[in-house]
Amino acid sequence: MGIFSDHAVVWTIAIAFGFPIASISLVELERRLSRTSVDAAKVCRLLQRTVLPPLGIWMLLDRVAHLSSHDTPMKVVLSFLSITAINAVLVAVNAAMRAPRDGDQVRRGTGILLDLARLLVVLVASAMVASNIWGVNLGGLLTALGVGSVVLGLALSMTVLHAWCQRIELRFPVR
């Protein structure tokens, strides 16, 4: 029976050496990418500064301290890790969409549609985090949002109709 027979010791050593190596690797990758793509370097910096620390804390709590996923500290760390990972994925997608293609200028997506897609991804991911990690029942919330959107749609239908009619009339005057 040696010192490495305990899995907690092995994980502690792996985290103690793996975390700095991963951090230094991301810093070096960021430094190299900053010459060619500022957006890709930003993603590396975000991974190194916001995703890697909660990942290391989660590994310590899960592998070394053997905390259950139902313990509050574990839920907090998993929530923070999920939020930072979602943010990193959205920043990476934004960097990929803005990347120049075939020598063109930097591409820009349509603003409102891109913002709505981001909002939808954040809302769905937040709902999944709340449901899976904290055990929140989302059935009542989804029912209330559905009923509320129908009521709001019916209440605003005439207002939106008049606004569009006025806009069309200003563009194409009736003679």
C-alpha positions in Angstrom: 0.0 0.0 0.0 1.7 3.1 -1.2 0.8 6.7 -1.0 -0.7 6.6 -4.6 -3.2 3.9 -3.6 -5.6 6.7 -2.4 -7.3 8.3 -5.3 -7.6 11.6 -3.5 -3.8 11.9 -3.5 -3.5 11.1 -7.1 -6.2 13.7 -8.0 -4.5 16.3 -5.8 -1.2 15.8 -7.6 -2.9 15.8 -11.0 -4.7 19.0 -10.2 -1.6 20.6 -8.7 0.4 20.0 -11.9 -2.4 20.0 -14.5 -3.9 23.4 -13.5 -0.7 25.4 -14.0 0.2 23.6 -17.2 -3.3 24.2 -18.6 -3.1 27.9 -17.5 0.3 28.4 -19.0 -0.7 26.6 -22.2 -3.7 28.9 -22.6 -1.6 32.0 -22.0 0.9 31.0 -24.6 -1.9 30.1 -27.1 -3.4 33.5 -26.4 -0.1 35.2 -27.0 0.4 33.4 -30.4 -3.2 34.1 -31.5 -3.1 37.7 -30.5 -0.9 38.3 -33.6 -3.4 36.9 -36.0 -6.9 37.0 -34.4 -7.8 39.2 -31.5 -11.1 37.5 -31.1 -9.6 34.0 -30.8 -7.1 35.3 -28.3 -10.0 36.8 -26.3 -11.6 33.3 -26.1 -8.3 31.8 -24.8 -8.0 34.5 -22.2 -11.6 33.9 -21.2 -11.0 30.2 -20.8 -7.9 30.8 -18.8 -9.4 33.4 -16.5 -13.0 32.3 -16.0 -13.5 28.7 -16.9 -10.3 27.0 -15.7 -10.6 28.2 -12.0 -14.1 26.9 -11.3 -13.2 23.7 -13.2 -10.2 23.2 -10.8 -12.4 23.9 -7.8 -15.0 21.5 -9.0 -12.4 18.8 -9.5 -11.1 19.4 -6.0 -14.5 19.2 -4.5 -15.6 16.2 -6.5 -12.5 14.1 -6.7 -10.5 15.0 -3.6 -13.2 16.1 -1.0 -15.7 13.6 -2.4 -18.6 16.0 -2.0 -22.0 14.9 -3.3 -23.6 16.9 -6.2 -26.5 17.6 -3.8 -24.2 19.6 -1.4 -24.6 23.4 -1.6 -20.9 24.2 -2.2 -20.9 21.8 -5.1 -24.1 23.3 -6.6 -22.7 26.8 -6.4 -19.4 25.7 -8.1 -21.3 23.8 -10.8 -23.6 26.8 -11.4 -20.6 29.1 -11.8 -18.8 26.6 -14.0 -21.9 26.3 -16.2 -22.4 30.0 -16.5 -18.7 30.6 -17.4 -18.7 27.8 -19.9 -21.9 29.1 -21.6 -20.3 32.6 -21.8 -17.1 31.1 -23.3 -19.1 29.2 -25.9 -21.0 32.3 -26.8 -17.9 34.4 -27.1 -16.3 31.7 -29.3 -19.3 31.5 -31.6 -19.3 35.3 -31.8 -15.5 35.2 -32.7 -16.2 32.6 -35.3 -19.0 34.6 -36.9 -16.9 37.8 -37.0 -13.9 36.1 -38.5 -13.0 37.4 -42.0 -13.6 35.0 -44.8 -11.7 34.9 -48.1 -10.0 38.3 -47.5 -13.4 40.0 -46.9 -14.0 42.6 -44.3 -15.0 41.4 -40.9 -18.4 39.9 -41.2 -21.3 41.1 -39.1 -24.4 39.2 -38.5 -27.8 40.8 -38.5 -27.9 42.5 -35.2 -31.4 41.9 -33.8 -31.5 38.2 -35.0 -28.1 37.5 -33.5 -29.1 39.1 -30.2 -32.3 37.2 -30.1 -30.5 33.9 -30.8 -28.0 34.7 -28.0 -30.8 35.5 -25.6 -32.6 32.3 -26.4 -29.4 30.3 -25.9 -28.8 32.0 -22.5 -32.3 31.5 -21.3 -32.4 27.8 -22.3 -29.0 27.2 -20.8 -30.0 29.0 -17.6 -33.2 27.0 -17.3 -31.2 23.8 -17.8 -28.7 24.8 -15.1 -31.6 25.7 -12.7 -33.4 22.5 -13.4 -30.5 20.1 -13.4 -28.3 21.5 -10.6 -30.8 23.1 -8.3 -33.8 20.8 -9.0 -36.1 23.7 -9.9 -39.4 22.6 -11.4 -39.8 24.7 -14.6 -43.4 23.5 -15.4 -45.1 26.3 -13.6 -42.8 28.9 -15.0 -43.2 27.7 -18.6 -47.0 27.7 -18.1 -47.0 31.3 -16.8 -44.7 32.4 -19.6 -47.0 30.8 -22.2 -50.2 32.3 -20.8 -48.5 35.7 -20.3 -47.2 35.8 -23.9 -50.7 35.0 -25.3 -52.2 37.8 -23.2 -49.5 40.2 -24.2 -49.8 39.3 -27.9 -53.6 39.9 -27.8 -53.2 43.2 -25.9 -50.6 44.5 -28.3 -52.0 43.3 -31.6 -53.9 46.5 -32.5 -51.0 48.7 -31.4 -48.5 46.8 -33.6 -51.0 46.7 -36.5 -51.4 50.5 -36.3 -47.7 51.1 -36.1 -47.0 48.9 -39.1 -49.8 50.6 -41.1 -48.4 54.0 -40.3 -44.9 52.9 -41.3 -46.2 51.5 -44.6 -48.3 54.6 -45.3 -45.2 56.8 -44.7 -43.2 54.8 -47.2 -45.9 54.5 -49.8 -48.3 57.4 -49.5 -51.9 56.6 -50.6 -53.1 58.9 -53.4 
